[in-house]
Amino acid sequence: MSKLSLASQIIGEKRYESLLLFGLQERTFLRLLAAFVVIAAIFYPYPRIAMWIGFMFAGYSAIANDSIQTIGTFISSNSEQKWWKLWLWIGGIFVATVLYSWLMYDGDVSFQRLTSKGFSESPTEFHFLQIIAPVILLLITRLRMPVSTTFMLLSCFSADASGIIGVTQKSLIGYGLSFVVAMLVWYLLAGAINKLTQGKPHPAWRIAQWVISGWLWSMWITHDAANIAIFLNRSLTLTDFIIFASFIFFGLGVLFYLRGDKIQKIITEKSQMVDVRAASVIDLVYAFILFVFKEWSNIPMSTTWIFLGLLGGRELAMQLSKKAETNRTMAGTIKMILRDVGFATLGLIISVALAIAVNVNIQNELKVYFGW
């Protein structure tokens, strides 16, 4: 047997062992996912029931997956705080933010993100794959892959290919912009940030971080509430709104009780993420970028890609600067950046595949484009 064949066999055996170990460790979780798939298969033909089942699947999976972006640093740097205090702060901001949108935009909780082309119509029927898309997201989240919730959930509901293209273009621009901004901030201000994070933080930093994290969380909601509301009517009644807000509020409680769960490792492996001052700087820059894109247009976008660009640019800048401290080599940093982008790209590919499988209009557009 050649060395190449032997190496391939060893890699294959390791992957098999990893999958087997995951299956043994996550038996309860996998059984739960299987139950979700069965529920989706039974109820997807009934729109009124299916929309709430899809919403419930999407609600927790979206919040759990995107916790790495907005409340991940908040959880990491407040590990000594009681979980319910963090929950009441973040949960209260969620309710206040979506209530504002519901009142201002005639029952729309998505801040008019779903009024853009391809997403403006309330769903009147559902495809099986649309209901289980959040279940797939839950599985990917459990594997600690930072995929885009926006691509995974919204793509399945796009009325035509232009909706997916618009979301993709805005998200990729967001990744590039956040990467460059992070490079500039953490390279040019490396010395100042390094001095800022020396010694014991002043108690005022804790207050500042809670305020900044609250603003960031609110900005995230203005973008990603659309990912959860996509299953529901574009204008919610009072009863619908109470169900919507209550489910997410208590889902956040579970997430904080679990301290971010599996996906939290994406945050804790980055440099200096448990320091309240470093976390505050990251959250402030991230919130500002989300605010800019919120004002730019109503087209939905992937906040995951912006967040990965922010962390990637930050880590690379810290490697290049002589004034910053990091816990890995340049090769390790590049490998981490490429890994995160690779997982996000994998999520995009899965999302587009689901959208094509679900939507006849997109299938017809592809046939015309390729001349089939």
TORKOL-4160 file (C-alpha; in steps of 0.2 Angstrom, whole numbers, padded with zeros to 4 digits, m for minus):
372
<pt num="1" X="0000" Y="0000" Z="0000"/>
<pt num="2" X="0007" Y="0017" Z="m0005"/>
<pt num="3" X="0010" Y="0031" Z="0008"/>
<pt num="4" X="m0004" Y="0041" Z="0000"/>
<pt num="5" X="m0017" Y="0027" Z="0001"/>
<pt num="6" X="m0012" Y="0024" Z="0019"/>
<pt num="7" X="m0014" Y="0042" Z="0024"/>
<pt num="8" X="m0031" Y="0043" Z="0015"/>
<pt num="9" X="m0036" Y="0027" Z="0025"/>
<pt num="10" X="m0030" Y="0034" Z="0042"/>
<pt num="11" X="m0040" Y="0051" Z="0038"/>
<pt num="12" X="m0055" Y="0041" Z="0033"/>
<pt num="13" X="m0054" Y="0031" Z="0049"/>
<pt num="14" X="m0052" Y="0047" Z="0060"/>
<pt num="15" X="m0067" Y="0055" Z="0052"/>
<pt num="16" X="m0078" Y="0039" Z="0055"/>
<pt num="17" X="m0072" Y="0039" Z="0073"/>
<pt num="18" X="m0077" Y="0057" Z="0075"/>
<pt num="19" X="m0094" Y="0054" Z="0068"/>
<pt num="20" X="m0097" Y="0039" Z="0079"/>
<pt num="21" X="m0091" Y="0049" Z="0094"/>
<pt num="22" X="m0103" Y="0063" Z="0090"/>
<pt num="23" X="m0117" Y="0051" Z="0088"/>
<pt num="24" X="m0114" Y="0043" Z="0105"/>
<pt num="25" X="m0112" Y="0060" Z="0114"/>
<pt num="26" X="m0127" Y="0068" Z="0106"/>
<pt num="27" X="m0139" Y="0054" Z="0106"/>
<pt num="28" X="m0153" Y="0064" Z="0115"/>
<pt num="29" X="m0150" Y="0079" Z="0103"/>
<pt num="30" X="m0151" Y="0068" Z="0087"/>
<pt num="31" X="m0167" Y="0059" Z="0093"/>
<pt num="32" X="m0174" Y="0077" Z="0096"/>
<pt num="33" X="m0170" Y="0082" Z="0078"/>
<pt num="34" X="m0177" Y="0066" Z="0072"/>
<pt num="35" X="m0193" Y="0070" Z="0081"/>
<pt num="36" X="m0193" Y="0087" Z="0073"/>
<pt num="37" X="m0192" Y="0080" Z="0056"/>
<pt num="38" X="m0206" Y="0069" Z="0059"/>
<pt num="39" X="m0217" Y="0083" Z="0066"/>
<pt num="40" X="m0212" Y="0094" Z="0050"/>
<pt num="41" X="m0217" Y="0079" Z="0039"/>
<pt num="42" X="m0234" Y="0077" Z="0047"/>
<pt num="43" X="m0239" Y="0096" Z="0048"/>
<pt num="44" X="m0231" Y="0105" Z="0033"/>
<pt num="45" X="m0247" Y="0103" Z="0022"/>
<pt num="46" X="m0257" Y="0113" Z="0035"/>
<pt num="47" X="m0251" Y="0131" Z="0033"/>
<pt num="48" X="m0258" Y="0138" Z="0049"/>
<pt num="49" X="m0250" Y="0125" Z="0059"/>
<pt num="50" X="m0234" Y="0124" Z="0049"/>
<pt num="51" X="m0230" Y="0142" Z="0050"/>
<pt num="52" X="m0229" Y="0141" Z="0069"/>
<pt num="53" X="m0219" Y="0125" Z="0069"/>
<pt num="54" X="m0207" Y="0133" Z="0057"/>
<pt num="55" X="m0206" Y="0149" Z="0067"/>
<pt num="56" X="m0203" Y="0139" Z="0083"/>
<pt num="57" X="m0189" Y="0129" Z="0075"/>
<pt num="58" X="m0181" Y="0144" Z="0067"/>
<pt num="59" X="m0183" Y="0155" Z="0083"/>
<pt num="60" X="m0172" Y="0144" Z="0094"/>
<pt num="61" X="m0160" Y="0139" Z="0080"/>
<pt num="62" X="m0157" Y="0157" Z="0074"/>
<pt num="63" X="m0154" Y="0163" Z="0091"/>
<pt num="64" X="m0143" Y="0149" Z="0096"/>
<pt num="65" X="m0132" Y="0150" Z="0080"/>
<pt num="66" X="m0131" Y="0169" Z="0081"/>
<pt num="67" X="m0127" Y="0170" Z="0099"/>
<pt num="68" X="m0108" Y="0169" Z="0094"/>
<pt num="69" X="m0110" Y="0186" Z="0086"/>
<pt num="70" X="m0119" Y="0197" Z="0098"/>
<pt num="71" X="m0121" Y="0189" Z="0115"/>
<pt num="72" X="m0106" Y="0178" Z="0114"/>
<pt num="73" X="m0094" Y="0191" Z="0119"/>
<pt num="74" X="m0107" Y="0196" Z="0132"/>
<pt num="75" X="m0108" Y="0179" Z="0139"/>
<pt num="76" X="m0089" Y="0176" Z="0139"/>
<pt num="77" X="m0084" Y="0192" Z="0148"/>
<pt num="78" X="m0098" Y="0190" Z="0161"/>
<pt num="79" X="m0095" Y="0172" Z="0166"/>
<pt num="80" X="m0095" Y="0176" Z="0184"/>
<pt num="81" X="m0113" Y="0184" Z="0183"/>
<pt num="82" X="m0129" Y="0174" Z="0187"/>
<pt num="83" X="m0136" Y="0168" Z="0170"/>
<pt num="84" X="m0154" Y="0175" Z="0174"/>
<pt num="85" X="m0147" Y="0193" Z="0176"/>
<pt num="86" X="m0139" Y="0192" Z="0158"/>
<pt num="87" X="m0156" Y="0184" Z="0151"/>
<pt num="88" X="m0167" Y="0198" Z="0158"/>
<pt num="89" X="m0156" Y="0212" Z="0151"/>
<pt num="90" X="m0155" Y="0204" Z="0134"/>
<pt num="91" X="m0172" Y="0197" Z="0134"/>
<pt num="92" X="m0180" Y="0213" Z="0139"/>
<pt num="93" X="m0170" Y="0222" Z="0125"/>
<pt num="94" X="m0177" Y="0210" Z="0112"/>
<pt num="95" X="m0195" Y="0212" Z="0117"/>
<pt num="96" X="m0193" Y="0231" Z="0117"/>
<pt num="97" X="m0185" Y="0231" Z="0100"/>
<pt num="98" X="m0198" Y="0220" Z="0091"/>
<pt num="99" X="m0212" Y="0229" Z="0100"/>
<pt num="100" X="m0205" Y="0246" Z="0092"/>
<pt num="101" X="m0205" Y="0238" Z="0075"/>
<pt num="102" X="m0223" Y="0230" Z="0077"/>
<pt num="103" X="m0230" Y="0247" Z="0082"/>
<pt num="104" X="m0221" Y="0258" Z="0070"/>
<pt num="105" X="m0223" Y="0246" Z="0054"/>
<pt num="106" X="m0241" Y="0240" Z="0056"/>
<pt num="107" X="m0238" Y="0223" Z="0064"/>
<pt num="108" X="m0221" Y="0220" Z="0055"/>
<pt num="109" X="m0208" Y="0214" Z="0067"/>
<pt num="110" X="m0194" Y="0213" Z="0054"/>
<pt num="111" X="m0190" Y="0232" Z="0053"/>
<pt num="112" X="m0197" Y="0231" Z="0035"/>
<pt num="113" X="m0183" Y="0219" Z="0030"/>
<pt num="114" X="m0196" Y="0207" Z="0022"/>
<pt num="115" X="m0203" Y="0221" Z="0011"/>
<pt num="116" X="m0189" Y="0219" Z="m0001"/>
<pt num="117" X="m0190" Y="0210" Z="m0017"/>
<pt num="118" X="m0193" Y="0191" Z="m0016"/>
<pt num="119" X="m0199" Y="0191" Z="0002"/>
<pt num="120" X="m0214" Y="0203" Z="0003"/>
<pt num="121" X="m0228" Y="0190" Z="0002"/>
<pt num="122" X="m0234" Y="0181" Z="0017"/>
<pt num="123" X="m0232" Y="0162" Z="0014"/>
<pt num="124" X="m0248" Y="0153" Z="0010"/>
<pt num="125" X="m0241" Y="0136" Z="0009"/>
<pt num="126" X="m0225" Y="0127" Z="0014"/>
<pt num="127" X="m0213" Y="0115" Z="0007"/>
<pt num="128" X="m0206" Y="0101" Z="0018"/>
<pt num="129" X="m0188" Y="0107" Z="0016"/>
<pt num="130" X="m0194" Y="0125" Z="0022"/>
<pt num="131" X="m0199" Y="0118" Z="0038"/>
<pt num="132" X="m0184" Y="0107" Z="0041"/>
<pt num="133" X="m0171" Y="0121" Z="0036"/>
<pt num="134" X="m0170" Y="0127" Z="0054"/>
<pt num="135" X="m0168" Y="0109" Z="0060"/>
<pt num="136" X="m0153" Y="0107" Z="0048"/>
<pt num="137" X="m0147" Y="0124" Z="0055"/>
<pt num="138" X="m0148" Y="0116" Z="0073"/>
<pt num="139" X="m0137" Y="0101" Z="0068"/>
<pt num="140" X="m0124" Y="0113" Z="0060"/>
<pt num="141" X="m0124" Y="0124" Z="0075"/>
<pt num="142" X="m0121" Y="0108" Z="0086"/>
<pt num="143" X="m0106" Y="0105" Z="0076"/>
<pt num="144" X="m0100" Y="0122" Z="0080"/>
<pt num="145" X="m0100" Y="0128" Z="0062"/>
<pt num="146" X="m0103" Y="0147" Z="0061"/>
<pt num="147" X="m0115" Y="0147" Z="0046"/>
<pt num="148" X="m0126" Y="0161" Z="0040"/>
<pt num="149" X="m0144" Y="0160" Z="0048"/>
<pt num="150" X="m0150" Y="0172" Z="0035"/>
<pt num="151" X="m0144" Y="0162" Z="0020"/>
<pt num="152" X="m0151" Y="0146" Z="0028"/>
<pt num="153" X="m0168" Y="0152" Z="0032"/>
<pt num="154" X="m0172" Y="0166" Z="0020"/>
<pt num="155" X="m0166" Y="0158" Z="0004"/>
<pt num="156" X="m0179" Y="0144" Z="0005"/>
<pt num="157" X="m0193" Y="0158" Z="0004"/>
<pt num="158" X="m0186" Y="0169" Z="m0010"/>
<pt num="159" X="m0198" Y="0171" Z="m0023"/>
<pt num="160" X="m0185" Y="0172" Z="m0037"/>
<pt num="161" X="m0166" Y="0171" Z="m0038"/>
<pt num="162" X="m0164" Y="0190" Z="m0037"/>
<pt num="163" X="m0169" Y="0189" Z="m0019"/>
<pt num="164" X="m0154" Y="0177" Z="m0015"/>
<pt num="165" X="m0142" Y="0187" Z="m0026"/>
<pt num="166" X="m0146" Y="0204" Z="m0017"/>
<pt num="167" X="m0144" Y="0196" Z="0000"/>
<pt num="168" X="m0128" Y="0188" Z="m0005"/>
<pt num="169" X="m0120" Y="0204" Z="m0013"/>
<pt num="170" X="m0124" Y="0214" Z="0003"/>
<pt num="171" X="m0117" Y="0200" Z="0014"/>
<pt num="172" X="m0101" Y="0199" Z="0005"/>
<pt num="173" X="m0099" Y="0218" Z="0004"/>
<pt num="174" X="m0102" Y="0217" Z="0023"/>
<pt num="175" X="m0088" Y="0204" Z="0026"/>
<pt num="176" X="m0075" Y="0214" Z="0016"/>
<pt num="177" X="m0080" Y="0230" Z="0025"/>
<pt num="178" X="m0079" Y="0223" Z="0042"/>
<pt num="179" X="m0063" Y="0214" Z="0039"/>
<pt num="180" X="m0055" Y="0230" Z="0033"/>
<pt num="181" X="m0062" Y="0241" Z="0047"/>
<pt num="182" X="m0056" Y="0228" Z="0060"/>
<pt num="183" X="m0039" Y="0228" Z="0052"/>
<pt num="184" X="m0037" Y="0247" Z="0053"/>
<pt num="185" X="m0044" Y="0248" Z="0071"/>
<pt num="186" X="m0034" Y="0234" Z="0078"/>
<pt num="187" X="m0018" Y="0238" Z="0069"/>
<pt num="188" X="m0018" Y="0257" Z="0070"/>
<pt num="189" X="m0024" Y="0257" Z="0088"/>
<pt num="190" X="m0015" Y="0241" Z="0094"/>
<pt num="191" X="m0005" Y="0250" Z="0107"/>
<pt num="192" X="m0019" Y="0260" Z="0114"/>
<pt num="193" X="m0030" Y="0244" Z="0115"/>
<pt num="194" X="m0016" Y="0234" Z="0123"/>
<pt num="195" X="m0014" Y="0248" Z="0136"/>
<pt num="196" X="m0033" Y="0248" Z="0139"/>
<pt num="197" X="m0033" Y="0230" Z="0143"/>
<pt num="198" X="m0019" Y="0230" Z="0156"/>
<pt num="199" X="m0023" Y="0227" Z="0174"/>
<pt num="200" X="m0039" Y="0226" Z="0183"/>
<pt num="201" X="m0054" Y="0234" Z="0173"/>
<pt num="202" X="m0063" Y="0249" Z="0182"/>
<pt num="203" X="m0080" Y="0245" Z="0187"/>
<pt num="204" X="m0087" Y="0258" Z="0175"/>
<pt num="205" X="m0081" Y="0246" Z="0161"/>
<pt num="206" X="m0095" Y="0233" Z="0166"/>
<pt num="207" X="m0108" Y="0246" Z="0164"/>
<pt num="208" X="m0101" Y="0252" Z="0147"/>
<pt num="209" X="m0101" Y="0234" Z="0141"/>
<pt num="210" X="m0119" Y="0231" Z="0146"/>
<pt num="211" X="m0124" Y="0247" Z="0137"/>
<pt num="212" X="m0114" Y="0243" Z="0121"/>
<pt num="213" X="m0120" Y="0225" Z="0121"/>
<pt num="214" X="m0138" Y="0230" Z="0122"/>
<pt num="215" X="m0136" Y="0242" Z="0108"/>
<pt num="216" X="m0127" Y="0229" Z="0097"/>
<pt num="217" X="m0141" Y="0216" Z="0102"/>
<pt num="218" X="m0154" Y="0229" Z="0096"/>
<pt num="219" X="m0145" Y="0232" Z="0080"/>
<pt num="220" X="m0144" Y="0213" Z="0077"/>
<pt num="221" X="m0162" Y="0211" Z="0079"/>
<pt num="222" X="m0166" Y="0225" Z="0066"/>
<pt num="223" X="m0157" Y="0214" Z="0054"/>
<pt num="224" X="m0160" Y="0196" Z="0059"/>
<pt num="225" X="m0178" Y="0196" Z="0066"/>
<pt num="226" X="m0183" Y="0194" Z="0048"/>
<pt num="227" X="m0175" Y="0176" Z="0048"/>
<pt num="228" X="m0187" Y="0171" Z="0062"/>
<pt num="229" X="m0203" Y="0181" Z="0055"/>
<pt num="230" X="m0201" Y="0174" Z="0038"/>
<pt num="231" X="m0212" Y="0160" Z="0042"/>
<pt num="232" X="m0226" Y="0171" Z="0049"/>
<pt num="233" X="m0238" Y="0184" Z="0041"/>
<pt num="234" X="m0230" Y="0200" Z="0037"/>
<pt num="235" X="m0242" Y="0209" Z="0049"/>
<pt num="236" X="m0244" Y="0201" Z="0066"/>
<pt num="237" X="m0260" Y="0202" Z="0076"/>
<pt num="238" X="m0258" Y="0206" Z="0095"/>
<pt num="239" X="m0260" Y="0188" Z="0099"/>
<pt num="240" X="m0247" Y="0183" Z="0086"/>
<pt num="241" X="m0235" Y="0196" Z="0092"/>
<pt num="242" X="m0237" Y="0190" Z="0110"/>
<pt num="243" X="m0233" Y="0172" Z="0105"/>
<pt num="244" X="m0219" Y="0178" Z="0094"/>
<pt num="245" X="m0210" Y="0188" Z="0108"/>
<pt num="246" X="m0214" Y="0176" Z="0122"/>
<pt num="247" X="m0206" Y="0161" Z="0113"/>
<pt num="248" X="m0190" Y="0170" Z="0109"/>
<pt num="249" X="m0189" Y="0178" Z="0126"/>
<pt num="250" X="m0190" Y="0161" Z="0135"/>
<pt num="251" X="m0179" Y="0153" Z="0122"/>
<pt num="252" X="m0165" Y="0166" Z="0126"/>
<pt num="253" X="m0168" Y="0160" Z="0144"/>
<pt num="254" X="m0163" Y="0143" Z="0139"/>
<pt num="255" X="m0148" Y="0149" Z="0129"/>
<pt num="256" X="m0141" Y="0159" Z="0144"/>
<pt num="257" X="m0144" Y="0145" Z="0156"/>
<pt num="258" X="m0133" Y="0134" Z="0145"/>
<pt num="259" X="m0120" Y="0148" Z="0144"/>
<pt num="260" X="m0121" Y="0149" Z="0125"/>
<pt num="261" X="m0120" Y="0130" Z="0122"/>
<pt num="262" X="m0108" Y="0122" Z="0109"/>
<pt num="263" X="m0107" Y="0136" Z="0097"/>
<pt num="264" X="m0099" Y="0147" Z="0111"/>
<pt num="265" X="m0082" Y="0139" Z="0108"/>
<pt num="266" X="m0081" Y="0150" Z="0092"/>
<pt num="267" X="m0080" Y="0165" Z="0104"/>
<pt num="268" X="m0069" Y="0158" Z="0118"/>
<pt num="269" X="m0055" Y="0152" Z="0106"/>
<pt num="270" X="m0052" Y="0170" Z="0100"/>
<pt num="271" X="m0039" Y="0181" Z="0108"/>
<pt num="272" X="m0044" Y="0191" Z="0124"/>
<pt num="273" X="m0062" Y="0188" Z="0122"/>
<pt num="274" X="m0065" Y="0186" Z="0141"/>
<pt num="275" X="m0059" Y="0203" Z="0145"/>
<pt num="276" X="m0073" Y="0215" Z="0147"/>
<pt num="277" X="m0064" Y="0230" Z="0139"/>
<pt num="278" X="m0058" Y="0220" Z="0123"/>
<pt num="279" X="m0076" Y="0213" Z="0122"/>
<pt num="280" X="m0083" Y="0231" Z="0123"/>
<pt num="281" X="m0072" Y="0237" Z="0109"/>
<pt num="282" X="m0077" Y="0222" Z="0098"/>
<pt num="283" X="m0095" Y="0225" Z="0101"/>
<pt num="284" X="m0094" Y="0244" Z="0098"/>
<pt num="285" X="m0086" Y="0242" Z="0081"/>
<pt num="286" X="m0098" Y="0228" Z="0076"/>
<pt num="287" X="m0114" Y="0238" Z="0082"/>
<pt num="288" X="m0108" Y="0253" Z="0072"/>
<pt num="289" X="m0106" Y="0242" Z="0056"/>
<pt num="290" X="m0123" Y="0235" Z="0058"/>
<pt num="291" X="m0130" Y="0252" Z="0061"/>
<pt num="292" X="m0122" Y="0258" Z="0044"/>
<pt num="293" X="m0130" Y="0243" Z="0035"/>
<pt num="294" X="m0147" Y="0245" Z="0043"/>
<pt num="295" X="m0148" Y="0263" Z="0036"/>
<pt num="296" X="m0141" Y="0258" Z="0019"/>
<pt num="297" X="m0155" Y="0248" Z="0013"/>
<pt num="298" X="m0170" Y="0236" Z="0018"/>
<pt num="299" X="m0162" Y="0221" Z="0009"/>
<pt num="300" X="m0159" Y="0207" Z="0022"/>
<pt num="301" X="m0141" Y="0202" Z="0025"/>
<pt num="302" X="m0130" Y="0189" Z="0034"/>
<pt num="303" X="m0124" Y="0197" Z="0050"/>
<pt num="304" X="m0114" Y="0181" Z="0052"/>
<pt num="305" X="m0103" Y="0186" Z="0038"/>
<pt num="306" X="m0100" Y="0203" Z="0045"/>
<pt num="307" X="m0095" Y="0195" Z="0062"/>
<pt num="308" X="m0083" Y="0183" Z="0054"/>
<pt num="309" X="m0075" Y="0197" Z="0044"/>
<pt num="310" X="m0074" Y="0207" Z="0060"/>
<pt num="311" X="m0065" Y="0193" Z="0070"/>
<pt num="312" X="m0054" Y="0188" Z="0055"/>
<pt num="313" X="m0048" Y="0206" Z="0052"/>
<pt num="314" X="m0045" Y="0208" Z="0071"/>
<pt num="315" X="m0035" Y="0192" Z="0073"/>
<pt num="316" X="m0024" Y="0196" Z="0058"/>
<pt num="317" X="m0021" Y="0214" Z="0063"/>
<pt num="318" X="m0015" Y="0208" Z="0080"/>
<pt num="319" X="m0003" Y="0196" Z="0072"/>
<pt num="320" X="0004" Y="0209" Z="0061"/>
<pt num="321" X="0006" Y="0222" Z="0075"/>
<pt num="322" X="0021" Y="0221" Z="0087"/>
<pt num="323" X="0010" Y="0230" Z="0100"/>
<pt num="324" X="m0003" Y="0217" Z="0101"/>
<pt num="325" X="m0003" Y="0200" Z="0110"/>
<pt num="326" X="m0011" Y="0185" Z="0103"/>
<pt num="327" X="m0012" Y="0166" Z="0108"/>
<pt num="328" X="m0008" Y="0159" Z="0091"/>
<pt num="329" X="0005" Y="0159" Z="0076"/>
<pt num="330" X="0002" Y="0168" Z="0059"/>
<pt num="331" X="m0001" Y="0151" Z="0051"/>
<pt num="332" X="m0014" Y="0147" Z="0065"/>
<pt num="333" X="m0023" Y="0163" Z="0062"/>
<pt num="334" X="m0024" Y="0161" Z="0043"/>
<pt num="335" X="m0030" Y="0143" Z="0046"/>
<pt num="336" X="m0044" Y="0149" Z="0058"/>
<pt num="337" X="m0050" Y="0163" Z="0046"/>
<pt num="338" X="m0051" Y="0151" Z="0032"/>
<pt num="339" X="m0060" Y="0138" Z="0042"/>
<pt num="340" X="m0073" Y="0150" Z="0048"/>
<pt num="341" X="m0076" Y="0156" Z="0030"/>
<pt num="342" X="m0076" Y="0138" Z="0024"/>
<pt num="343" X="m0090" Y="0134" Z="0036"/>
<pt num="344" X="m0100" Y="0150" Z="0031"/>
<pt num="345" X="m0098" Y="0146" Z="0013"/>
<pt num="346" X="m0103" Y="0128" Z="0016"/>
<pt num="347" X="m0119" Y="0135" Z="0024"/>
<pt num="348" X="m0122" Y="0146" Z="0009"/>
<pt num="349" X="m0120" Y="0131" Z="m0003"/>
<pt num="350" X="m0133" Y="0121" Z="0007"/>
<pt num="351" X="m0145" Y="0136" Z="0008"/>
<pt num="352" X="m0144" Y="0139" Z="m0011"/>
<pt num="353" X="m0147" Y="0120" Z="m0014"/>
<pt num="354" X="m0162" Y="0121" Z="m0002"/>
<pt num="355" X="m0169" Y="0136" Z="m0011"/>
<pt num="356" X="m0167" Y="0128" Z="m0028"/>
<pt num="357" X="m0176" Y="0112" Z="m0022"/>
<pt num="358" X="m0190" Y="0121" Z="m0014"/>
<pt num="359" X="m0194" Y="0135" Z="m0027"/>
<pt num="360" X="m0200" Y="0131" Z="m0044"/>
<pt num="361" X="m0197" Y="0149" Z="m0050"/>
<pt num="362" X="m0179" Y="0148" Z="m0047"/>
<pt num="363" X="m0178" Y="0131" Z="m0055"/>
<pt num="364" X="m0186" Y="0138" Z="m0071"/>
<pt num="365" X="m0174" Y="0153" Z="m0070"/>
<pt num="366" X="m0159" Y="0141" Z="m0070"/>
<pt num="367" X="m0166" Y="0131" Z="m0084"/>
<pt num="368" X="m0168" Y="0147" Z="m0095"/>
<pt num="369" X="m0150" Y="0153" Z="m0090"/>
<pt num="370" X="m0142" Y="0137" Z="m0094"/>
<pt num="371" X="m0153" Y="0133" Z="m0109"/>
<pt num="372" X="m0159" Y="0117" Z="m0102"/>
